[in-house]
Amino acid sequence: MRAREISSLALDSYQRAARVALSNHLVTATYPDRIALPLLRRWATELREDLLELFGYRLEVTETTARLFPVIDRLDDSQPARTSTDRIFDRRRYAYLSLALAALGRAGNQITLSELADHVAVEASQVDGVELTTDRASDRDAFVDAIGWLATRGAIALADGDATGWAHNPSAGEALYDIDRPVIVAMFRPPRAVQHLRSVRGLLAGPDAPIDSDEADPERPDPERPVDPKETLRAVRRALVEQPVVYLDDLDSDGKAALAASRTVGEVELLTGLTAERRSEGVALIDSSGRLSDYRFPSTGTIAQVALLIAGEISDRVIDPDAPKLPTYPLPDADALIEQLDTAIPDGGIFGDLAEFGLSSEPRTVDRNPARQQYPLIEDSWLASVVDDLVERFGRTFAAQWQTDKNGLRLRALALLHRLRLVHSVSGGVLVLPVIARYRDVMVSVRDRTPQDSLFGTEQPASTEQTASTEFPEAEAQ
């Protein structure tokens, strides 16, 4: 591991470079900032070796881009594309993004927004269920969101005009973009041609990947194919940096042994500069730098504050000896989601003679943990009553939009807890995951701030301004 050879004075710089590469799989001259690419170029040789050795990731660094090619072990919906206003991309925006990227790959050095929209509209007309009509404001807004996503990452740069003006009135507004071809080329590099796949399993490399042997028993690992210890270690290390927390129940016996080994976690700590927090249920990397995590928690803002309060209430409910016993269920199997996605793949775009990993071969995952862990279920009705109570007690400190939208507040807060793997959302409620006990006994303080009506505060205030803050103890997970 090359990180062991780096001097203590330079180690912090190297660890920052590793965090940049792991948190931004594409780095350009301007994205995520102007110092990221020079930092990666400085440590390119060492990072290339360590990322491959520890995770199996491939790093390509050029003069204008750095591209990390990760190994995907399982489907993950926690990092969707987002607009400049933090709105999650819908299907239409993803479609426009893909078609725009294809059109830019065939364009010259510059292109106008209206010209790009025309190209995308033509391509969209050939795809069932996709349409771009520039006369429709909702289509223009979605298209501009997709173009903005590309511009943020440096694939295109605004040379003249204004995309917002075009979105409001395409006959009066226009925008001209410079195209950065190296970024376009680096941006979309799938591990397999999607036209050769009939199942999303073909994009996975971990436990959800298809079984190679047609004669292998799908209910247990093939004894003729021993598990590669090196790949098991890589999979565990990947989970440490890609997931908020790695539960032992997520792993098979080999994975549990790898996670328990101090060297496995220690190598990730050395590379990233993060600190591992071990509990009886698993391991989480604590990112006090804020440079690897995509979301801080606990954090400021109504959604984060309410999520923390809900986490405390859920923790208290689970261990309440006087309350009725909660029903328990295992986490949903990923196979159901994979089958739903597979049935939605249009057959018209598949090259039949080259297609692999299809539904006809019935690829299935190996159940590496047949005795599946059961988790308490908290029902939506109970959660709704908790949010009602929180709004009643602290609503005056919440953002105005959430004071009257209790249901929306609950859904957004639970979505955040799901994203952080504190709960798992299911139909009718949430399954409570062990690490949520870290936020047990949350304490709330409402501070009254007296506004000053004069420079020296000699006049009596007419009202008080109230704000809420939350604190949490370092509680042991149960």
Disulfide bonds with the S-S distance in Angstrom:
none
